[in-house]
């Protein structure tokens, strides 16, 4: 990390302002070459957390009026010397200022390299670094709150507490085995077992947070299904806030899958409006129906749309059978035309249903409430630590497996050395989760998902 890096830290588009971030041992020297403060005091003489107004320049002359903010190591985002140059948000001006920084000796930063340096310099744990990416990618307020909780260190602190309890146990076992001549209390197997059982439950509870964490951060893969002309496309357009699907009185209008990502209250739905599922000999319609059935199989959530103004028919019942094993909200549509459908029959198989008219915007709130109940979002506390990605879950599962192995070793009457090996393996898995003991390959993989400039 001896190189000084630079990148555009704001979106590469027209805006009110742009920020060029420069970080590394020569960040201030590089900035002094391309920035002329009106005060005449060079940035190298500025203390940390100070700003200066002036003009950015390159070999061709003035670039733009600019504000330079100086951060001195280790009190900066990356833990290094950092200068952030703010200019007007024109694309040409921004790129010219970045080029000036590169010509002055900086290297173009790689994806996620600023945050990677913050991690490597001990400014944040790996779980906190991953939360930075989650904040950037948040598509709902709930996702942003969860990411902020992780950035504040909630998950890291939770893992640290579990790890410390395991360290205490392995230290006691090691001392008792290795130093029998010392006055070390004997390891009481019953107390050790109880401690491991409690830790096992804590890890299990943490792993359970992954599913809801995935829903909050990544959204829900949702299929809108139903027979033709029940209002699937009208519902899709209502949720999307614009006309994404063609709506007509003619059955079978939607012949392919129409997709859109929408915010439904605190949850993001990755919607797919599928072709109406029914008996047909039309080759094109059959292809659309096959795709619809495949999408149902892949979906995390199904919105089954039924026509509430008509009685259930054979096709409706068959659709109910197809989606019965999937998390499903039954949308009883066209309530404005009068209700003829047998709601009690539907409630026997489906806990969650809403009676709405997809032409009425008030239907969004009712559907939001039903989906939130189904996905258990109403009882979700964004201030609690959660596992936010597959890497974290994998590490937690490894730790759990090693705890299970240590409990099995105790049950089978194996030596404390064998028990201790499994406890140490569990500790190592938790260290991998927080990034305190992790390979360069894993680190590179984590930060490769970031954007350049972050």
DONU-181148 format. One record per residue (C-alpha): x, y, z negated. Coordinates in steps of 0.1 Angstrom, whole numbers, plus 5000, padded with zeros to 4 digits. Layout:
<sites>
XYZ
...
</sites>
This chain:
<sites>
500050005000
502950245007
501250375038
499050675038
495650615055
492950845069
489450805083
486250975088
484250915056
480951055069
478750905097
480350955131
477551175144
476351535145
475551665110
475951955086
479451865077
482051595081
484651465056
488151325065
489551125036
493251085033
494750845007
498350734998
501650854986
501951115014
498251225014
499051575001
502051625023
500151515054
497351755045
499752045040
500851995076
497252045090
495652275065
496352645059
494752775027
493753145027
495353184993
498753095008
499252834980
500052494996
498152184984
501252034969
501052304942
497452234934
496352034904
493951744907
490251814910
490852144927
489552284960
490952534985
489352715014
491252755047
491752655083
492552315097
495152325125
496852095150
499552145177
496952315199
495952565173
492952615149
490452335146
487852465121
487152635088
487852375062
487652305025
490352075010
489751894977
492851744960
492751434937
495951324921
496850964912
495650784892
492450984888
490950934922
488650684939
491550474952
493950544923
496350714947
496751074958
493751164978
492751474999
489251515014
488951775042
485451895048
484652065082
481552145102
479851825114
480551835151
481751515166
484551675186
485851885156
485751585133
487651355157
490151635163
490751675126
491251305121
493651295150
495651575134
495951375102
497151075122
499651285141
500951415108
501951075096
498750895083
497550565097
493950495106
492250315077
490849965082
487349875073
486849905036
490449995030
489850285006
487650064983
490049774987
492850004974
490550104945
490149734936
493849654940
494849954919
492549834891
489950114895
487149864898
486449484897
485549284928
481949274917
481949654914
483549684948
480949464964
478249684948
479749984967
478849804999
475349724985
474850094977
475850195013
473549935028
470549985004
467250005022
465050044991
465150234958
465149904939
468249784959
470050104952
469250084915
470549724913
473749824931
474250114907
473849874878
476549654893
478749954900
478450054864
479949724855
476949524842
477749204860
481449234853
480749284816
478348994815
480948764831
483648894808
481648814777
481048454789
484748424798
485848554764
483748294747
485348014768
488848154761
488248144724
487347774727
490247674749
492647874727
491447694696
491647354712
495147424726
496447554692
494947254673
496547004698
499947164703
500647284668
499447004644
501947114618
500447464616
497447554595
494947544624
491247464616
490247134632
488047154662
484447054652
482946874681
479346964672
480147334671
482147314704
479247134720
476647394708
478847674721
479247504755
475447444757
474747814751
477247914777
475847674802
472347824797
473748174801
475348084834
472147904846
470148214838
472548424858
472448194888
468648224887
468948594894
470448524928
467148454946
465648784935
468948964941
468948834976
465348954981
466249304967
469449354986
468849175019
465049195022
462548915029
462348725062
458648755068
456348595094
452948735102
450848445114
447248365123
445148265152
444648515180
442748835175
442648835137
444549165134
448149045131
449449315154
447349585138
448849485104
452349495119
451749845133
450349965099
453349845080
455849965106
454150305107
454150305145
452850095174
455349805176
452849545188
450249575215
446649585201
443649495223
440349315219
441749035241
442948725223
446448615229
447948955237
451148885216
453048615234
456448665219
457848755185
457949135178
460349225150
460649525127
462249605092
459949795069
459849915033
456849775014
457149954981
460249824964
460849534988
462149535024
460349305048
462049185079
458749135098
458048915127
454648945144
454148605160
451948475188
448548365177
448547985170
445747805188
445047535214
446047645249
447247515282
448947845292
452647775296
453748125284
451448115254
452647765245
456247895244
455248185222
453347945198
456347715196
458548015186
455948125160
455947775144
459747785143
459648135127
457248005100
459647725091
462547975087
460448245068
460948325031
457448475031
454348425052
451548675057
448648455068
446148675084
442548555085
439448725098
437348795067
434248895088
433948535101
433648195084
436647965083
437047745113
439247435122
442147655134
442147855102
442147545080
444947395101
447047715097
446447705059
447847345059
450947445080
451947735056
450747575023
454347485013
455747835020
455448144998
452348295012
450048595008
446748545026
445548865042
441848865046
441549125073
438549315088
436849365055
435249675071
433149445092
431549265063
432848955044
431748615056
434848405048
434848165018
437348334994
436948064967
437947794992
441147995000
441948054963
442147684957
445347654977
446748014975
447248214944
447948544963
445448704986
444249044995
440949165011
441749455034
441149635066
444449675085
443049995100
443050155065
446350285052
445250205016
445849835026
449649895023
449449944985
447249634980
449649425001
452649564983
451149464949
450449104961
453949054976
455549194945
453648954923
454548664946
458248754947
458348824909
459449174915
457049314890
458949154862
462449234876
464649464855
467149654877
469249734847
470149364842
473149204859
472348994890
474348784914
474148984947
475848764973
476848404982
480348444970
479248544935
476748254934
479348004945
481748114918
479048094892
478047744904
481647634901
481847764866
478547584857
479847254872
482947274851
480947344820
478847034828
482046834832
483346954798
480046854781
480146514799
483746464786
482546534751
479546294754
481846014768
484246054739
487146164761
490146344746
489946714739
492746764765
490246644792
487546874778
489947164778
490847114814
487247154825
486847464803
489947624818
488647544853
485347724843
487348024832
489248034865
485948024884
484648324864
487948504871
487448444908
483948594905
485248924890
488348924912
490848894884
492148574900
491348564937
493148484969
494048744995
491848565020
488748614998
489648984992
490149045030
486748875037
484949085011
486249415025
485949325061
482249385057
482749745048
482650035073
485750235082
486050535058
484750355028
</sites>
